[in-house]
Amino acid sequence: MVKALVPLVLASGCFWHTYPRLLATHVDLLVAMARKGTDLVAAGRFAPESMPELAYPLERAEAFARTARAKAGTAPPPSLAAFEGLLERYRSFLETLDRVRRVERGAAARAALAPALADVEAAADRVRAALGAERQGHARGKSTTRLSSFSVASSVETDCPSCGWITWGASSASGISTKRRLCSSGCGTLSERRSMIS
């Protein structure tokens, strides 16, 4: 049972370690692309390939949100809910942009897009605020990871700078071999070594 759970814990641990940085990147990119789309329409330079370029970051962000939601289970972080709200605002912005670009140019186009762009920016600020509150909570030690199916060996240290090396140990009865699994950078390779708990 422990052997089956350890890889899952490692994968989840790696994901949540990189979650704040990746989330912030998605947020910044969506805001930047919304502003770029506004500028392109206002300048009359919106080309056929512009819409796929604006839509692709949304597709990537939606995939990230689905992964986070699946891994969060019944207790998703508030920043994830805020992020999902941002995705809705960005999707609505693209619909508005697609309509406005057909009939408006210049200042009129910018004015028509301003409310939708402001919604995206406000939603992004809510994500950043939620993420900041979560980081402060972690710093104060208010966030804990529950490993209900097994105990963490006291001799094992956890060290994960930029999702570098994470070491987990699972101990049971005295004298039982404990497996330490290392999650390498990029969270994609697992290696294993054994030690004895006395």
FILUM-570106 format. One record per atom (N, C-alpha, C): residue in three letters; x, y, z. Coordinates in Angstrom, 1 decimal, decimal comma. Example, Ala and Ser with C-alpha at 12.3 -4.5 7.8 and 13.67 -1.06 7.14 Angstrom:
REM FILUM-570106
ALA | 13,2 | -5,7 | 7,8
ALA | 12,3 | -4,5 | 7,8
ALA | 13,2 | -3,3 | 7,8
SER | 12,8 | -2,2 | 7,1
SER | 13,7 | -1,1 | 7,1
SER | 12,9 | 0,0 | 7,9
***
This chain:
REM FILUM-570106
MET | 0,8 | -1,2 | 0,0
MET | 0,0 | 0,0 | 0,0
MET | 0,9 | 1,3 | 0,0
VAL | 1,9 | 1,2 | 0,9
VAL | 2,8 | 2,4 | 0,9
VAL | 3,5 | 2,6 | -0,4
LYS | 4,0 | 1,5 | -1,0
LYS | 4,7 | 1,6 | -2,3
LYS | 3,8 | 2,2 | -3,3
ALA | 2,5 | 1,9 | -3,3
ALA | 1,6 | 2,5 | -4,3
ALA | 1,4 | 4,0 | -4,1
LEU | 1,4 | 4,4 | -2,8
LEU | 1,1 | 5,8 | -2,5
LEU | 2,2 | 6,8 | -2,7
VAL | 3,5 | 6,3 | -2,4
VAL | 4,6 | 7,2 | -2,5
VAL | 4,8 | 7,9 | -3,8
PRO | 4,7 | 7,2 | -5,0
PRO | 4,8 | 8,0 | -6,2
PRO | 3,7 | 9,1 | -6,4
LEU | 2,5 | 8,8 | -5,9
LEU | 1,4 | 9,7 | -6,0
LEU | 1,7 | 10,9 | -5,1
VAL | 2,2 | 10,7 | -3,9
VAL | 2,6 | 11,8 | -3,0
VAL | 3,7 | 12,7 | -3,6
LEU | 4,7 | 12,0 | -4,2
LEU | 5,8 | 12,7 | -4,9
LEU | 5,3 | 13,6 | -6,0
ALA | 4,5 | 13,0 | -6,9
ALA | 4,0 | 13,8 | -8,0
ALA | 3,1 | 15,0 | -7,5
SER | 2,3 | 14,8 | -6,6
SER | 1,5 | 15,9 | -6,0
SER | 2,3 | 16,9 | -5,4
GLY | 3,4 | 16,5 | -4,6
GLY | 4,2 | 17,4 | -4,0
GLY | 5,0 | 18,3 | -4,9
CYS | 5,5 | 17,7 | -6,0
CYS | 6,2 | 18,4 | -7,0
CYS | 5,2 | 19,5 | -7,7
PHE | 4,0 | 19,1 | -8,0
PHE | 3,1 | 20,0 | -8,6
PHE | 2,8 | 21,2 | -7,8
TRP | 2,5 | 21,0 | -6,5
TRP | 2,1 | 22,1 | -5,6
TRP | 3,3 | 23,0 | -5,3
HIS | 4,5 | 22,4 | -5,4
HIS | 5,7 | 23,2 | -5,1
HIS | 5,9 | 24,2 | -6,3
THR | 5,6 | 23,8 | -7,5
THR | 5,7 | 24,8 | -8,6
THR | 4,5 | 25,5 | -8,9
TYR | 3,4 | 25,2 | -8,3
TYR | 2,1 | 25,8 | -8,6
TYR | 2,1 | 27,3 | -8,5
PRO | 2,6 | 27,9 | -7,4
PRO | 2,6 | 29,4 | -7,3
PRO | 3,3 | 30,1 | -8,5
ARG | 4,4 | 29,6 | -8,9
ARG | 5,2 | 30,2 | -9,9
ARG | 4,5 | 30,0 | -11,3
LEU | 4,0 | 28,8 | -11,5
LEU | 3,3 | 28,6 | -12,8
LEU | 2,0 | 29,4 | -12,9
LEU | 1,3 | 29,4 | -11,8
LEU | 0,0 | 30,2 | -11,7
LEU | 0,3 | 31,6 | -12,0
ALA | 1,3 | 32,2 | -11,4
ALA | 1,6 | 33,6 | -11,6
ALA | 2,0 | 33,9 | -13,1
THR | 2,7 | 32,9 | -13,7
THR | 3,1 | 33,0 | -15,1
THR | 1,8 | 33,0 | -16,0
HIS | 0,9 | 32,1 | -15,8
HIS | -0,3 | 32,1 | -16,6
HIS | -1,1 | 33,4 | -16,4
VAL | -1,2 | 33,9 | -15,2
VAL | -1,9 | 35,2 | -14,9
VAL | -1,3 | 36,3 | -15,7
ASP | 0,0 | 36,5 | -15,6
ASP | 0,7 | 37,6 | -16,3
ASP | 0,5 | 37,5 | -17,8
LEU | 0,6 | 36,2 | -18,3
LEU | 0,5 | 36,1 | -19,8
LEU | -0,9 | 36,4 | -20,3
LEU | -1,9 | 36,0 | -19,5
LEU | -3,3 | 36,3 | -20,0
LEU | -3,6 | 37,8 | -20,0
VAL | -3,1 | 38,5 | -19,0
VAL | -3,2 | 39,9 | -19,0
VAL | -2,5 | 40,6 | -20,1
ALA | -1,3 | 40,1 | -20,3
ALA | -0,5 | 40,7 | -21,4
ALA | -1,1 | 40,5 | -22,8
MET | -1,7 | 39,3 | -23,0
MET | -2,3 | 39,0 | -24,3
MET | -3,6 | 39,8 | -24,5
ALA | -4,3 | 40,0 | -23,4
ALA | -5,6 | 40,8 | -23,5
ALA | -5,2 | 42,2 | -23,9
ARG | -4,1 | 42,8 | -23,3
ARG | -3,7 | 44,1 | -23,7
ARG | -3,2 | 44,2 | -25,1
LYS | -2,5 | 43,1 | -25,5
LYS | -2,0 | 43,1 | -26,9
LYS | -3,1 | 43,0 | -27,9
GLY | -4,1 | 42,2 | -27,6
GLY | -5,3 | 42,1 | -28,5
GLY | -6,0 | 43,5 | -28,6
THR | -6,1 | 44,2 | -27,5
THR | -6,7 | 45,5 | -27,5
THR | -5,9 | 46,5 | -28,4
ASP | -4,6 | 46,4 | -28,3
ASP | -3,8 | 47,3 | -29,1
ASP | -3,9 | 47,0 | -30,5
LEU | -3,9 | 45,7 | -30,9
LEU | -4,0 | 45,3 | -32,3
LEU | -5,3 | 45,7 | -32,9
VAL | -6,4 | 45,6 | -32,2
VAL | -7,7 | 46,0 | -32,8
VAL | -7,7 | 47,5 | -32,9
ALA | -7,3 | 48,2 | -31,9
ALA | -7,3 | 49,7 | -31,9
ALA | -6,4 | 50,2 | -33,1
ALA | -5,3 | 49,6 | -33,3
ALA | -4,4 | 50,0 | -34,4
ALA | -4,8 | 49,5 | -35,8
GLY | -5,8 | 48,7 | -35,9
GLY | -6,2 | 48,2 | -37,1
GLY | -5,3 | 47,1 | -37,7
ARG | -4,5 | 46,5 | -36,8
ARG | -3,5 | 45,5 | -37,2
ARG | -3,9 | 44,1 | -36,8
PHE | -5,2 | 43,8 | -36,6
PHE | -5,6 | 42,5 | -36,2
PHE | -5,6 | 41,6 | -37,4
ALA | -4,8 | 40,6 | -37,4
ALA | -4,6 | 39,7 | -38,6
ALA | -5,4 | 38,4 | -38,3
PRO | -5,6 | 37,6 | -39,4
PRO | -6,2 | 36,3 | -39,2
PRO | -5,6 | 35,4 | -38,2
GLU | -4,2 | 35,4 | -38,1
GLU | -3,5 | 34,6 | -37,1
GLU | -3,6 | 35,2 | -35,7
SER | -4,1 | 36,4 | -35,5
SER | -4,1 | 37,0 | -34,2
SER | -5,0 | 36,3 | -33,2
MET | -6,2 | 35,8 | -33,6
MET | -7,1 | 35,2 | -32,7
MET | -6,6 | 33,9 | -32,2
PRO | -6,0 | 33,0 | -33,0
PRO | -5,4 | 31,8 | -32,4
PRO | -4,2 | 32,1 | -31,5
GLU | -3,5 | 33,1 | -31,8
GLU | -2,4 | 33,5 | -30,8
GLU | -3,0 | 34,0 | -29,5
LEU | -4,1 | 34,6 | -29,5
LEU | -4,7 | 35,1 | -28,2
LEU | -5,4 | 33,9 | -27,5
ALA | -5,9 | 32,9 | -28,3
ALA | -6,6 | 31,8 | -27,7
ALA | -5,7 | 30,8 | -27,1
TYR | -4,5 | 30,6 | -27,6
TYR | -3,7 | 29,5 | -27,2
TYR | -3,3 | 29,7 | -25,7
PRO | -2,9 | 30,8 | -25,2
PRO | -2,7 | 30,9 | -23,7
PRO | -3,9 | 30,5 | -22,9
LEU | -5,1 | 30,8 | -23,4
LEU | -6,3 | 30,3 | -22,6
LEU | -6,3 | 28,8 | -22,6
GLU | -6,1 | 28,2 | -23,7
GLU | -6,1 | 26,7 | -23,7
GLU | -5,1 | 26,1 | -22,7
ARG | -3,9 | 26,7 | -22,7
ARG | -2,8 | 26,2 | -21,8
ARG | -3,2 | 26,5 | -20,3
ALA | -3,8 | 27,6 | -20,1
ALA | -4,2 | 27,9 | -18,7
ALA | -5,4 | 27,0 | -18,3
GLU | -6,3 | 26,7 | -19,2
GLU | -7,4 | 25,8 | -18,8
GLU | -6,9 | 24,4 | -18,5
ALA | -5,9 | 24,0 | -19,2
ALA | -5,3 | 22,7 | -18,9
ALA | -4,6 | 22,7 | -17,6
PHE | -3,9 | 23,7 | -17,3
PHE | -3,3 | 23,8 | -15,9
PHE | -4,3 | 23,8 | -14,8
ALA | -5,4 | 24,6 | -15,0
ALA | -6,5 | 24,7 | -14,0
ALA | -7,1 | 23,3 | -13,8
ARG | -7,3 | 22,5 | -14,9
ARG | -7,9 | 21,2 | -14,8
ARG | -7,0 | 20,3 | -14,0
THR | -5,7 | 20,4 | -14,2
THR | -4,8 | 19,5 | -13,5
THR | -4,8 | 19,9 | -12,0
ALA | -4,8 | 21,2 | -11,7
ALA | -4,8 | 21,6 | -10,3
ALA | -6,0 | 21,2 | -9,6
ARG | -7,2 | 21,4 | -10,3
ARG | -8,4 | 21,0 | -9,7
ARG | -8,5 | 19,5 | -9,4
ALA | -7,9 | 18,7 | -10,3
ALA | -7,9 | 17,2 | -10,1
ALA | -7,0 | 16,9 | -8,9
LYS | -5,9 | 17,5 | -8,8
LYS | -4,9 | 17,2 | -7,7
LYS | -5,4 | 17,8 | -6,4
ALA | -6,2 | 18,8 | -6,4
ALA | -6,6 | 19,5 | -5,1
ALA | -7,7 | 18,7 | -4,4
GLY | -8,4 | 17,9 | -5,1
GLY | -9,5 | 17,1 | -4,5
GLY | -10,6 | 18,0 | -3,9
THR | -10,9 | 17,8 | -2,7
THR | -12,0 | 18,5 | -2,0
THR | -11,6 | 19,8 | -1,4
ALA | -10,3 | 20,1 | -1,4
ALA | -9,8 | 21,3 | -0,8
ALA | -8,9 | 22,1 | -1,7
PRO | -9,5 | 22,7 | -2,8
PRO | -8,7 | 23,5 | -3,7
PRO | -8,3 | 24,8 | -3,0
PRO | -7,1 | 25,4 | -3,3
PRO | -6,7 | 26,6 | -2,8
PRO | -7,6 | 27,8 | -3,3
PRO | -7,8 | 28,8 | -2,6
PRO | -8,6 | 29,9 | -3,0
PRO | -8,1 | 30,6 | -4,3
SER | -6,8 | 30,5 | -4,5
SER | -6,2 | 31,1 | -5,7
SER | -6,6 | 30,3 | -7,0
LEU | -6,9 | 29,1 | -6,8
LEU | -7,4 | 28,3 | -8,0
LEU | -8,8 | 28,7 | -8,4
ALA | -9,7 | 28,9 | -7,4
ALA | -11,0 | 29,4 | -7,8
ALA | -10,9 | 30,8 | -8,4
ALA | -10,0 | 31,6 | -7,9
ALA | -9,9 | 33,0 | -8,5
ALA | -9,3 | 32,9 | -9,9
PHE | -8,4 | 31,9 | -10,1
PHE | -7,8 | 31,7 | -11,4
PHE | -8,9 | 31,2 | -12,4
GLU | -9,8 | 30,3 | -12,0
GLU | -10,9 | 29,9 | -12,9
GLU | -11,8 | 31,1 | -13,2
GLY | -12,0 | 32,0 | -12,3
GLY | -12,7 | 33,2 | -12,6
GLY | -12,0 | 34,0 | -13,6
LEU | -10,7 | 34,1 | -13,6
LEU | -9,9 | 34,9 | -14,6
LEU | -10,1 | 34,2 | -15,9
LEU | -10,1 | 32,9 | -16,0
LEU | -10,3 | 32,2 | -17,3
LEU | -11,7 | 32,6 | -17,9
GLU | -12,7 | 32,7 | -17,1
GLU | -14,0 | 33,1 | -17,6
GLU | -14,0 | 34,5 | -18,1
ARG | -13,3 | 35,4 | -17,4
ARG | -13,2 | 36,8 | -17,9
ARG | -12,4 | 36,9 | -19,2
TYR | -11,3 | 36,1 | -19,3
TYR | -10,5 | 36,2 | -20,5
TYR | -11,3 | 35,6 | -21,7
ARG | -12,0 | 34,5 | -21,4
ARG | -12,8 | 33,9 | -22,5
ARG | -13,9 | 34,9 | -23,0
SER | -14,5 | 35,6 | -22,1
SER | -15,5 | 36,7 | -22,4
SER | -14,8 | 37,8 | -23,2
PHE | -13,6 | 38,2 | -22,8
PHE | -12,9 | 39,2 | -23,4
PHE | -12,6 | 38,8 | -24,9
LEU | -12,3 | 37,6 | -25,2
LEU | -12,0 | 37,2 | -26,6
LEU | -13,3 | 37,2 | -27,4
GLU | -14,4 | 36,9 | -26,8
GLU | -15,7 | 37,0 | -27,5
GLU | -16,0 | 38,4 | -27,9
THR | -15,8 | 39,3 | -26,9
THR | -16,0 | 40,8 | -27,1
THR | -15,1 | 41,3 | -28,2
LEU | -13,8 | 40,9 | -28,1
LEU | -12,8 | 41,4 | -29,1
LEU | -13,2 | 40,9 | -30,5
ASP | -13,6 | 39,7 | -30,6
ASP | -13,9 | 39,1 | -31,9
ASP | -15,1 | 39,9 | -32,5
ARG | -16,0 | 40,4 | -31,7
ARG | -17,1 | 41,2 | -32,2
ARG | -16,7 | 42,6 | -32,5
VAL | -15,9 | 43,2 | -31,7
VAL | -15,5 | 44,6 | -31,8
VAL | -14,6 | 44,8 | -33,0
ARG | -13,7 | 43,8 | -33,2
ARG | -12,7 | 44,0 | -34,3
ARG | -13,4 | 44,1 | -35,7
ARG | -14,6 | 43,6 | -35,8
ARG | -15,2 | 43,6 | -37,1
ARG | -15,9 | 44,9 | -37,5
VAL | -16,1 | 45,8 | -36,4
VAL | -16,8 | 47,0 | -36,7
VAL | -16,1 | 48,3 | -36,2
GLU | -15,1 | 48,2 | -35,4
GLU | -14,5 | 49,3 | -34,8
GLU | -13,0 | 49,4 | -35,0
ARG | -12,5 | 50,6 | -35,0
ARG | -11,0 | 50,9 | -35,1
ARG | -10,7 | 52,0 | -34,1
GLY | -9,4 | 52,2 | -33,9
GLY | -8,9 | 53,3 | -33,1
GLY | -9,5 | 53,5 | -31,7
ALA | -9,8 | 54,7 | -31,4
ALA | -10,2 | 55,0 | -30,0
ALA | -11,6 | 54,4 | -29,7
ALA | -12,4 | 54,3 | -30,7
ALA | -13,7 | 53,6 | -30,5
ALA | -13,6 | 52,1 | -30,2
ALA | -12,6 | 51,5 | -30,8
ALA | -12,4 | 50,1 | -30,5
ALA | -11,8 | 49,9 | -29,1
ARG | -10,9 | 50,8 | -28,8
ARG | -10,3 | 50,7 | -27,4
ARG | -11,3 | 51,0 | -26,4
ALA | -12,2 | 51,9 | -26,6
ALA | -13,3 | 52,2 | -25,6
ALA | -14,2 | 51,0 | -25,5
ALA | -14,5 | 50,4 | -26,6
ALA | -15,5 | 49,3 | -26,6
ALA | -14,9 | 48,1 | -25,9
LEU | -13,6 | 47,9 | -25,9
LEU | -12,9 | 46,8 | -25,3
LEU | -12,5 | 47,1 | -23,8
ALA | -12,6 | 48,3 | -23,4
ALA | -12,1 | 48,7 | -22,1
ALA | -12,8 | 48,0 | -21,0
PRO | -14,1 | 47,9 | -21,0
PRO | -14,7 | 47,1 | -19,8
PRO | -14,3 | 45,7 | -19,7
ALA | -14,2 | 45,0 | -20,9
ALA | -13,8 | 43,6 | -20,9
ALA | -12,3 | 43,4 | -20,4
LEU | -11,5 | 44,4 | -20,9
LEU | -10,1 | 44,3 | -20,5
LEU | -10,0 | 44,6 | -19,0
ALA | -10,7 | 45,6 | -18,5
ALA | -10,7 | 45,9 | -17,1
ALA | -11,2 | 44,7 | -16,2
ASP | -12,1 | 43,9 | -16,7
ASP | -12,6 | 42,7 | -16,0
ASP | -11,4 | 41,7 | -15,9
VAL | -10,7 | 41,5 | -17,0
VAL | -9,5 | 40,6 | -17,0
VAL | -8,5 | 41,1 | -16,0
GLU | -8,2 | 42,3 | -16,0
GLU | -7,1 | 42,9 | -15,1
GLU | -7,6 | 42,8 | -13,6
ALA | -8,9 | 43,0 | -13,4
ALA | -9,4 | 42,9 | -12,0
ALA | -9,3 | 41,5 | -11,5
ALA | -9,7 | 40,5 | -12,4
ALA | -9,7 | 39,1 | -12,0
ALA | -8,3 | 38,7 | -11,8
ALA | -7,3 | 39,2 | -12,6
ALA | -5,9 | 38,8 | -12,3
ALA | -5,4 | 39,3 | -11,0
ASP | -5,9 | 40,5 | -10,6
ASP | -5,5 | 41,1 | -9,3
ASP | -6,0 | 40,2 | -8,2
ARG | -7,2 | 39,6 | -8,3
ARG | -7,8 | 38,8 | -7,3
ARG | -7,0 | 37,5 | -7,2
VAL | -6,5 | 36,9 | -8,3
VAL | -5,7 | 35,7 | -8,2
VAL | -4,4 | 36,1 | -7,5
ARG | -3,7 | 37,2 | -7,8
ARG | -2,5 | 37,6 | -7,2
ARG | -2,7 | 37,8 | -5,7
ALA | -3,8 | 38,4 | -5,3
ALA | -4,1 | 38,6 | -3,9
ALA | -4,3 | 37,3 | -3,2
ALA | -5,0 | 36,4 | -3,8
ALA | -5,2 | 35,0 | -3,1
ALA | -3,9 | 34,3 | -3,0
LEU | -3,1 | 34,3 | -4,1
LEU | -1,8 | 33,7 | -4,1
LEU | -0,9 | 34,2 | -3,0
GLY | -0,9 | 35,6 | -2,9
GLY | -0,1 | 36,2 | -1,8
GLY | -0,5 | 35,8 | -0,4
ALA | -1,8 | 35,7 | -0,2
ALA | -2,3 | 35,3 | 1,1
ALA | -1,9 | 33,8 | 1,4
GLU | -1,9 | 33,0 | 0,4
GLU | -1,5 | 31,6 | 0,6
GLU | 0,0 | 31,5 | 0,9
ARG | 0,8 | 32,3 | 0,3
ARG | 2,2 | 32,3 | 0,5
ARG | 2,5 | 32,7 | 2,0
GLN | 1,7 | 33,7 | 2,4
GLN | 1,9 | 34,2 | 3,8
GLN | 1,5 | 33,1 | 4,8
GLY | 0,4 | 32,4 | 4,4
GLY | 0,0 | 31,3 | 5,3
GLY | 1,0 | 30,2 | 5,4
HIS | 1,6 | 29,9 | 4,3
HIS | 2,7 | 28,9 | 4,3
HIS | 3,9 | 29,3 | 5,1
ALA | 4,2 | 30,6 | 5,0
ALA | 5,3 | 31,1 | 5,8
ALA | 5,1 | 31,1 | 7,3
ARG | 3,8 | 31,2 | 7,7
ARG | 3,5 | 31,2 | 9,1
ARG | 3,3 | 29,7 | 9,6
GLY | 3,4 | 28,8 | 8,7
GLY | 3,3 | 27,4 | 9,0
GLY | 1,9 | 27,0 | 9,2
LYS | 0,9 | 27,7 | 8,6
LYS | -0,5 | 27,3 | 8,7
LYS | -0,9 | 26,2 | 7,7
SER | -0,1 | 25,9 | 6,8
SER | -0,5 | 24,9 | 5,8
SER | 0,3 | 23,6 | 6,1
THR | -0,5 | 22,5 | 6,1
THR | 0,1 | 21,2 | 6,4
THR | -0,3 | 20,3 | 5,3
THR | 0,6 | 19,3 | 5,1
THR | 0,3 | 18,2 | 4,2
THR | -0,1 | 16,9 | 5,0
ARG | -1,2 | 16,4 | 4,7
ARG | -1,7 | 15,2 | 5,4
ARG | -1,4 | 14,0 | 4,7
LEU | -0,6 | 13,1 | 5,3
LEU | -0,3 | 11,8 | 4,7
LEU | -1,0 | 10,7 | 5,6
SER | -2,2 | 10,5 | 5,3
SER | -3,0 | 9,7 | 6,3
SER | -2,7 | 8,3 | 6,2
SER | -2,1 | 7,8 | 5,1
SER | -2,0 | 6,3 | 4,9
SER | -0,6 | 5,8 | 5,5
PHE | 0,3 | 6,8 | 5,7
PHE | 1,6 | 6,3 | 6,3
PHE | 2,3 | 7,5 | 7,0
SER | 3,3 | 7,1 | 7,8
SER | 4,0 | 8,2 | 8,5
SER | 5,3 | 8,5 | 7,8
VAL | 5,8 | 9,7 | 8,0
VAL | 7,0 | 10,1 | 7,3
VAL | 8,2 | 9,8 | 8,3
ALA | 9,2 | 9,1 | 7,7
ALA | 10,3 | 8,7 | 8,6
ALA | 11,0 | 9,9 | 9,1
SER | 11,4 | 9,9 | 10,4
SER | 12,0 | 11,1 | 11,0
SER | 13,4 | 11,4 | 10,5
SER | 14,0 | 10,4 | 9,9
SER | 15,4 | 10,6 | 9,4
SER | 15,4 | 11,2 | 8,0
VAL | 14,3 | 11,4 | 7,4
VAL | 14,2 | 11,9 | 6,1
VAL | 14,0 | 13,4 | 6,1
GLU | 14,8 | 14,1 | 5,3
GLU | 14,6 | 15,5 | 5,2
GLU | 13,9 | 15,8 | 3,9
THR | 13,2 | 16,9 | 3,8
THR | 12,5 | 17,4 | 2,6
THR | 13,2 | 18,7 | 2,2
ASP | 13,7 | 18,7 | 1,0
ASP | 14,4 | 19,9 | 0,4
ASP | 14,0 | 20,0 | -1,0
CYS | 13,3 | 21,1 | -1,4
CYS | 12,8 | 21,2 | -2,8
CYS | 13,0 | 22,6 | -3,3
PRO | 14,2 | 23,0 | -3,5
PRO | 14,4 | 24,3 | -4,1
PRO | 14,1 | 24,3 | -5,6
SER | 13,1 | 25,1 | -6,0
SER | 12,7 | 25,2 | -7,4
SER | 12,4 | 23,8 | -8,0
CYS | 11,8 | 23,0 | -7,2
CYS | 11,4 | 21,6 | -7,5
CYS | 12,7 | 20,8 | -7,9
GLY | 13,8 | 21,0 | -7,1
GLY | 15,0 | 20,3 | -7,3
GLY | 14,8 | 18,9 | -6,8
TRP | 15,4 | 18,5 | -5,6
TRP | 15,3 | 17,2 | -5,1
TRP | 14,3 | 17,1 | -4,0
ILE | 13,4 | 16,2 | -4,0
ILE | 12,5 | 16,0 | -2,9
ILE | 12,7 | 14,6 | -2,4
THR | 12,9 | 14,4 | -1,1
THR | 13,2 | 13,1 | -0,5
THR | 12,0 | 12,8 | 0,4
TRP | 11,4 | 11,7 | 0,2
TRP | 10,3 | 11,2 | 1,1
TRP | 10,7 | 9,9 | 1,6
GLY | 10,3 | 9,6 | 2,8
GLY | 10,5 | 8,3 | 3,4
GLY | 9,2 | 7,8 | 4,1
ALA | 9,0 | 6,5 | 4,0
ALA | 7,8 | 6,0 | 4,7
ALA | 8,2 | 4,9 | 5,6
SER | 7,9 | 5,0 | 6,9
SER | 8,4 | 4,0 | 7,9
SER | 7,2 | 3,3 | 8,4
SER | 7,4 | 2,0 | 8,8
SER | 6,3 | 1,3 | 9,4
SER | 6,9 | 0,7 | 10,7
ALA | 6,9 | -0,7 | 10,8
ALA | 7,5 | -1,3 | 12,0
ALA | 9,0 | -1,2 | 12,0
SER | 9,6 | -1,3 | 13,3
SER | 11,0 | -1,2 | 13,4
SER | 11,7 | -2,2 | 12,6
GLY | 12,8 | -1,8 | 12,0
GLY | 13,6 | -2,8 | 11,2
GLY | 13,1 | -3,0 | 9,8
ILE | 12,0 | -2,4 | 9,4
ILE | 11,5 | -2,6 | 8,1
ILE | 12,2 | -1,7 | 7,1
SER | 12,5 | -2,2 | 6,0
SER | 13,2 | -1,4 | 5,0
SER | 12,4 | -0,2 | 4,5
THR | 13,0 | 0,9 | 4,5
THR | 12,3 | 2,2 | 4,1
THR | 12,8 | 2,6 | 2,7
LYS | 11,9 | 2,9 | 1,9
LYS | 12,2 | 3,4 | 0,6
LYS | 12,3 | 4,9 | 0,5
ARG | 13,4 | 5,4 | 0,1
ARG | 13,4 | 6,8 | -0,2
ARG | 13,4 | 7,0 | -1,7
ARG | 12,5 | 7,9 | -2,1
ARG | 12,3 | 8,1 | -3,5
ARG | 12,7 | 9,6 | -3,8
LEU | 13,4 | 9,8 | -4,8
LEU | 13,8 | 11,1 | -5,1
LEU | 13,1 | 11,6 | -6,4
CYS | 12,5 | 12,8 | -6,3
CYS | 11,9 | 13,4 | -7,4
CYS | 12,8 | 14,4 | -8,0
SER | 13,3 | 14,1 | -9,2
SER | 14,3 | 15,0 | -9,8
SER | 13,7 | 16,3 | -10,4
SER | 14,6 | 17,2 | -10,7
SER | 14,1 | 18,4 | -11,3
SER | 13,2 | 18,2 | -12,5
GLY | 12,1 | 18,9 | -12,6
GLY | 11,1 | 18,7 | -13,6
GLY | 10,1 | 17,7 | -13,2
CYS | 10,2 | 17,1 | -12,1
CYS | 9,2 | 16,2 | -11,5
CYS | 8,9 | 15,1 | -12,4
GLY | 9,8 | 14,6 | -13,2
GLY | 9,5 | 13,6 | -14,1
GLY | 10,2 | 12,3 | -13,9
THR | 11,3 | 12,3 | -13,1
THR | 12,1 | 11,1 | -13,0
THR | 12,2 | 10,7 | -11,5
LEU | 11,9 | 9,4 | -11,3
LEU | 12,0 | 8,9 | -9,9
LEU | 13,1 | 7,9 | -9,8
SER | 13,9 | 8,0 | -8,8
SER | 14,9 | 7,0 | -8,5
SER | 14,7 | 6,5 | -7,1
GLU | 15,3 | 5,4 | -6,7
GLU | 15,0 | 4,8 | -5,4
GLU | 16,2 | 4,3 | -4,7
ARG | 16,3 | 4,5 | -3,4
ARG | 17,4 | 3,8 | -2,7
ARG | 16,8 | 3,4 | -1,4
ARG | 17,4 | 2,4 | -0,7
ARG | 16,9 | 1,8 | 0,5
ARG | 17,7 | 2,1 | 1,7
SER | 17,1 | 2,2 | 2,8
SER | 17,8 | 2,4 | 4,1
SER | 17,0 | 1,7 | 5,2
MET | 17,7 | 1,4 | 6,3
MET | 17,0 | 0,7 | 7,4
MET | 16,7 | 1,7 | 8,5
ILE | 15,5 | 1,5 | 9,0
ILE | 15,1 | 2,3 | 10,2
ILE | 15,3 | 1,4 | 11,4
SER | 16,1 | 1,8 | 12,3
SER | 16,4 | 1,0 | 13,5
SER | 15,5 | 1,4 | 14,7
***
